[in-house]
Amino acid sequence: MKAQLKFHQRTSIGRAFSCLLFILILLISGCTGSGAPSLDSSAQAWVEYPYEGSILPMGPVMLVVYAADPGGINYIHIKINGQSLPAYAASPMTTDGSSRLVRIDYPWTPPAEGEYRVEAAGVNSAGASGAFGSTRFCIVTCAPVATDTPTPAPGPTDTPIPFITLPPLSPTPTLTLTSPPPQPDVTVSFFADPPYINAGNCYTLHWDVTGTDKVYLNGSSVYFRGMEQKCPCETETHTLRVIGPDGTSQDYYTRIDVYGSCSVPTTEVPPVDTSGPTINSASTFWEGCSIYGQAGIYDPSGVSYAEFWYRLNNGSWTSIAMSDYGGSWQSQYGIETGGFAGSVRFKIRAVDTYNNESWSGVSTYNFSYCGG
C-alpha cells in the first residue's frame, strides 16, 4: 500500500527536554525581589512544531518556536535550509507579560516538496544571540539515501559448447496468459487544522483517501473524504484505519496538542448570542501574483476561526484558513493564478466561540494577466 502522508510523533526524549526547559523558564520568570541573584546565561530557543522527522502534506505549515532568557528576549531569528525568514512578532508566555519567555506562530508556505531544516535562535535584550535549536522535516517526501551496490566477484570462464543441429520440432500451440488488472494505489491525507489549540477552542479534522472506500475513523466507518470539527479540553489522538483492495489494513494517526485547561463555571451561563459573527467588507487583494482574501469579522463572544472560500476559473470550491490581525482577517496564503487572466468567486465563513456560523455573500473578481 502506498501512502502519501505519515505523521510522526515527537520522541519521548525530545518531549521530556522541551517540558523540562519550559518548567525551568517558568520558575525563573516567577522569581521577584531585589535580593534575587543576577543570572548570566545565553538565550535559549527551540522549535516546537513541526516535529523532528515528520512528513507533512504540501501546503502552509505553522512554525511554532519558543525562546527564553532571564533578561528578556528581543526577537527570534528563524532560518529554513540556511535562509533567514523575515522578522515576525513574538507573543509573551509569562504570567507578568514580560519577554523572558516568548513564542512565535510563523505561517510559512514551502516552495516545493523535499526535506527542510528549521533553525531558531533567541536574541536577548543585550543583543546576544543564543545557540540555534533545530528540527528536520519533509514535505510530501524525502530524497532517498544512496546505497553502494557491491560489485560481484568474477566467476570462472565458461568453456564453449559445440553447436549441435537438431531436427525441426512440431508446432507448439501458443498459450496466452491474462494478467489480473493492476490494483489502484491507495493514497491517504489525514491531518488536523490547526495541529494545536488552547483548551476549549476548536480545530477541524480532515481526511481524504483514494484507491479504496473502506475507511474507519476511531473505529467507526466513514466516507472516504470528509472533515469533522472538535473543541476539546485536553490533548487528543485520532486513528484513521484504511483497508486496501487486497484486504490489508494500515493505521494513520494525528495528534492535537491542547494547551491550558477548560474552566468549569459554578453555575450554567446562557450563551451571549445565538447568531454568527458579523462579516464586513469581504474582498480580495494582490500580493505578487497571488490573490488573498480579507474581511472585517466581529462577534461579541469572540471569533473562533474564519475561512476564505474561493472558486478559481469555475473550478471546485476550496477553503483557506484566515488569521486575525486585530479584527481584520486575512487568508493565510494566496491563490496562485499562474500569471494568466481569469476570474475568482469567493465568500467568507466565520464561527464564534459558541459555534454560531455565518457566511458572507458570494462575490466575483475578474483579474488580468500578471507577470510583466
N, C-alpha and C positions, 0 to 999 in steps of 0.2 A: 504494500500500500504506500502511496506517495502522499506526503503531507507538505503543504507549502508553509506551514507555520507551526512552531512549537514554542511553548512558554517554559522558561526555566526559572525556578525559584532561587532566591539567594541562598548561598551556602550558610550553614549554621554558624560557622566561624565568622563570616563577614557580618551576619546579622548581630551576633554577640558583640563584635567590636564596635559597630555603629551604636548599639544601645548603650554600651559601657561609656563610650565617648560622650554621647548625648547626656547621660546622667551626670557625668563629671562636670560638663559645662554648666548644667543647671545648678549644681551645687556651688560652683564658683560664682555664678551670676546672682545667687541668693545671699551672698555674704556682704554685709554692710558695716559701717562704722569706721572711724578714723584710726582705730587701733589695729585694723587688718593689715597683714604683711603685704608688701608690694610684690606682685608676680611678674616675672620676666620670662615669657615663653613665646614661641613662634605661633603665628596664626595657623589654625588647623582647618582643612576643608576636605569634604568627602562627597562623592556622588551617590545619592540615594536611589535614583532611577534614571536610566534603565539598569536592570540587574546585570551583574557580571555573567557573560556567556549567553545572554538571552537572544532569541531570534524574533524580530518584530515584523509585522506586515508593512508594505510600502505605504507611507502616509505620514502625517505630522506626528512628532514624538515630543512629549512634555519632559524636558530635562529637569530633574529635581536635585538641587545642590544645596548643601549646608556649609557654613563656615563659622568659626568661633575664635575669639581672642579675649582675654580678660580686659584689655584696654579698649576693646571695640573694633568692629570690622568696618572699614571704609567702603570697600567693594569687593566683588569676587571676579577673578579673572578665569574665564572659561575658554578652552580650546577643543576643537574637534579635528582629529588627524593632524595636529600641529598648527591649525589655522585658528586664530583668535576670533571669538564672536563679539559683536558689539555689546557695549555695556548695557546692563538691564537692572532695573530697580529690585532691591532686596527687601524682604519683609522681616522685621524683628520677631523673634520667637520667645523672648524673655518676658516674664510677668510684669517687669517695670518698664517695658518698652525700649530698653537700651539696645545697642547694636553688638552686645557681647556674643549673641548667637543669632544668626540671620539665615534666611532661606530664600532661594530663587526658584521660581517655576518658569522655566525658559522654553517657550514654544519654538521648535526647530523642525524644519522640513528637510529630509535627506535628499540630496541631488540625484542619487542613483542607488541601485542595490549594491550590497557589499558589506565589508567589515569596517567598523568605526571605533575610535577610541576617544572617549571624553576625558579631559583633564581639567581639574579645578584647583585654584589656589586662592586663599584669602589674603587680602592686603589690609593690615590693621591701620589704626588712626595715625600711627607714626610713619606710615608709608612702607613698612617692612612686609615683605611677602613670605608666606609660609611655603612648605613643601606641597607639591601637586598631588592631589588624590585623583585616582583614575578608575575607569571601568571600560570593558570592551564588550561590544555587542554587534549584532549583524542585522541588516535589513534584508528580508526575504531569504537570503542565502549567504554563505561564506565561501571564499575561494578554497578549493580542495588543496590539501597538502601533498606536495610531490613526494613520491617514494622512489627509491632506486630499485630497478629491476635487475636482479643478478644475471650475469651472462653465463649460460650453461657451458660446462667444460666440453672440449671437443671429444667426440666419440671415435670409435675405431673406424677405419676406412673400409667401406663395403667392397667386396670383390664382385666384379661384373658377372651377371648370369647370362649364359649363352642364349641367343634368341631362338625360340622353337616355333615353327609354323604348325598351327592346329587346324583341323578340318572345320569348315563352317558349321555353326550351330543352327538348329531350327529356330524360327522366330519365337520370341518370348512375349506373351501378352503384357501390355503396359498397365500397371496398377496405379490409379490416380487416388491420392490421399487428400482428403478435405480437412484443412486445419480449422480448429474451432475459432470463432470470432474473438478478436482480442478484447480483454476486459478493459473498461474505461478506467483512466486514472482517477483516484479519489483525492480531492483537494479540500483542505479544511482551513477556515479562518474563524478564530474564536478569541474574542478579547472584550475587555471592559473599558468603557469611556465615561469618565476618566479612570485610571487604574488606582486612584487613591482619593479619599474624601474625608471631610470632617464628619464626626458622628451625627447621624440624623439627616445628613444631606443625601442626595440621590445620585446614582450612576445608571448607565444603560449597558446591558449585556448583549453583545452581538454574536451571531453565528451564521456562517454561510458555507454549506457543504455541497460539492459537486461530485458526480460519479456514483452516488447512492442516495436512497431516500430513507434509510434505516438509521435514524439519529435519535439519541436519548439524552436529555438534559437532566442531570441529577436523578437519573433513574426513570424519568417519565418520557414517553415518546413525544417528539415534537416535529414540526415541519422542518425540512432541510435548510430553510433560510428564515431568520426571524430576529427579533430583539425583545428584551424584557427589562423593565425599569425596577430598581430596588433601592430602598432607603434604609440601610442597616445601621445599627448602633455599635457593631463590632466587626472585626476583620472577617471576611468570608472567602471561601474557596469553592469554585463550581467545577463540575466534571461534565464534559461532553463525550459521550461514547458513540463512535461511528463504526457501523458494521458494513464491510465492503461487499461487492458482488460475490466474492468467493467464500463468504461466511466468516472471515477473520475480523476481529474487532480491535479497535485502538482507542485508548482514552486520552483526552486532552484536558488540561487544567488551566484555569486562570484565577489569580488571587487578587482581591481588592483590599488594600490596606485602609483601615479606618482609624483616624486619629481622634483622641479625646473620648468622651462618653456622652450618652444622651441623658439630659436632666429629666428627672421624674417629678412632675408637678404634684403638690399635695392635694389639689383639687382640680377637677376637669375644667379646662378653659375652652370655651367655644371658639371656633375659628374666627379670625378677624374679618374675613370676607369669603365669599363663595364664587367670586369671579376671577378670571385670569388677569395677568398683568396688562398694563396699557402699553401699546406699541405705537410710537410716533415716528414719522419721517423715515419709513423704510426705504432705503435707497442703496445705490452702489457707488463705488469709486475705484479709480485706476491706480495701480502702483506697478511700474514697469509695464509689462504686457499682460498683467493679471487683473481680474476683476474681484473686488472684495465687497462683501455685504455689510451694511451698518444700519443702526436704528437706535432711537432713544426708547429704553424699556424701563418701566417703573411699576412697583406694586407695594402697597402699604405693609404687607407681611414680608417683603423681600422677594427677589427673583432668584429661583434655584438654578436655572440654566436656560439657555436660549440656543436656537439652531437657525442657520441660514439655509433655506432650501432653494435649489435652482434647477432649471431645465435648459441645457445648452443646445441650441440649434435643434429643437424638437426631440432631444434625447429623453432619457428617463429622468425622473426626479431624484435628486441626490442631496444629502444634507451635510453641512459643515458646522461643527461646534463653534459657538461665539464666546468671546471673552469680554468681561465687564471693565470699562475704563471710566468709572465714576458715573454710571448711568448711561453712558454712551457705549453700546455694544458693537463689536466688530468681529467678522469671521476670522478664525484663527489662521487660515491660509486662503489664497486667492484661487480663482478659476483660471486655468491655463487656456488661452484662446488659440495658441499656435500661431499667432500673428495674423490670422485671417479675419475678414469681416464676418459678422453674423448677428445673432440675437440671443438674449438670455431672458427667460421668465423666472421670476423669483418671488418668494414670500418668506415670512419670518414666523417662527413658532417660539413661544415663551411659556415657562411654567413657574408658578410661585412656590413658596415653601409649604403650601397646603395642597400642592399638586393640582391647582386650578390651571387650566390650559387656555391659551388664546392664540389666534393666528392673525397676521396682517392680511390685507388684500393681495391679490396676485398682480404684479407689475411686469412690464416688458421693457427691456433696454436694448436698443439696436446699436451695435458698435462697428467701427470702421477698422480698416487694416492697421495693424500696429507692428512696427519693426523698422521703419525708415528705409 
